[in-house]
Amino acid sequence: MQVNSGTLRPLIDVPPSEVLAFLVRHGGKASHLKETYGGLFQRRVLDCDDLPQLPRELREALAQTYTLHPLNLRRTDRSDIDGTMRYFFRARDGKEISAVYLPEPKRLSLCISSQVGCAYACSFCASGLVRFDRQLSAAEIIDQILLIARDQKRSPTNILFMGMGEPLANYTEVVSAIRWMTAMPGLNLGPSRISLSTSGLVPQVIRLADEGVRVRLAISLHAARDEMRLKIMPVSGRFGVREVTQAARYYSEKAKMAVMFEYILLDGVNDNLADAGLLAELLEGFDCRVNLIPYNPVPGLPFQAPAPERILRFQRCLTERGVLVFIRKPKGSDIGSACGQLG
Ligand code: SAH
């Protein structure tokens, strides 16, 4: 059937009650709604023609009003090192976004984007080099997952909001996408399987906690003192290290979940033992873990990752002070898919 999908509303961006009303107006019933979402989420169909339980007129009416997929899969790159894949999508207005497929023996994580570009301009991040363009809708966020799952013929076990963009600067659409991830109809994932990484937008962290959104929160701290954080993350001008940490504590207590702090290691910048000491002090008595992320190279940026001994020394200093700390291994660095490389 020939339709111009560019003018159609993505089904996921429409409240189910409205879709149901639409179906009823066209002679359908509640079971047709279930069949539609089931086709999209379980069978990952590409278009309304693949919903055989729906009468033909209903399929046609749906197809002329809604689109199941607001994104087009353009191409993929596969890492020779670890099987990580980068997926390139194009939205209907021509904007390009990408997501990363991260297979592991016991789980399958997908790292997805929440915005086109990013307004936060962290000095070490490729996404920060691309100026902010627009928000992604909930349907565009979910579609990255649906199209990868369809391509891989596998459902993800974990979702990471760690691709391009600052998820909490797109609060409404991101929370709506999280609802589709955790609900039925939807992806039916436990909220603790969703990790959301933020540069530390304090009001939105509090709002997440108050609204009962129980995802795993990751805070890109990257420095334990304001002066340093401000040098590498302009957002620190609005929210200081203490304020960000306090918001994280609030979230952790409300959600009854440990928070993760991400700390990028930039050689000779924020990786000395004095900084490790300050970080340990800041996190004392806090149910949290630290993920150290050795800097992944971004063309044109002046940083380097510390030598392995220096990384281990930083980790040891934290461990000795009782902080639970891990070192994040880069994935897909040969295809520009490791943390901070999605530009
Ligand atoms: N905007 C969100 C998501 C960013 S991506 C945030 O700021 O948290 C996920 C993580 O990768 C963040 O902790 C981010 O700071 C980190 N990152 C960015 N650039 C990096 C680089 N070049 N090397 C390693 N990690 C990087």
Residues whose N, C-alpha, C, O or C-beta is under 5 A from the ligand:
A	BS01	SAH	F124 C125 A126 F161 M162 G163 G165 E166 P167 S197 T198 S199 S220 E262 I264 I293 P294 Y295 N296 V298 C339 G340
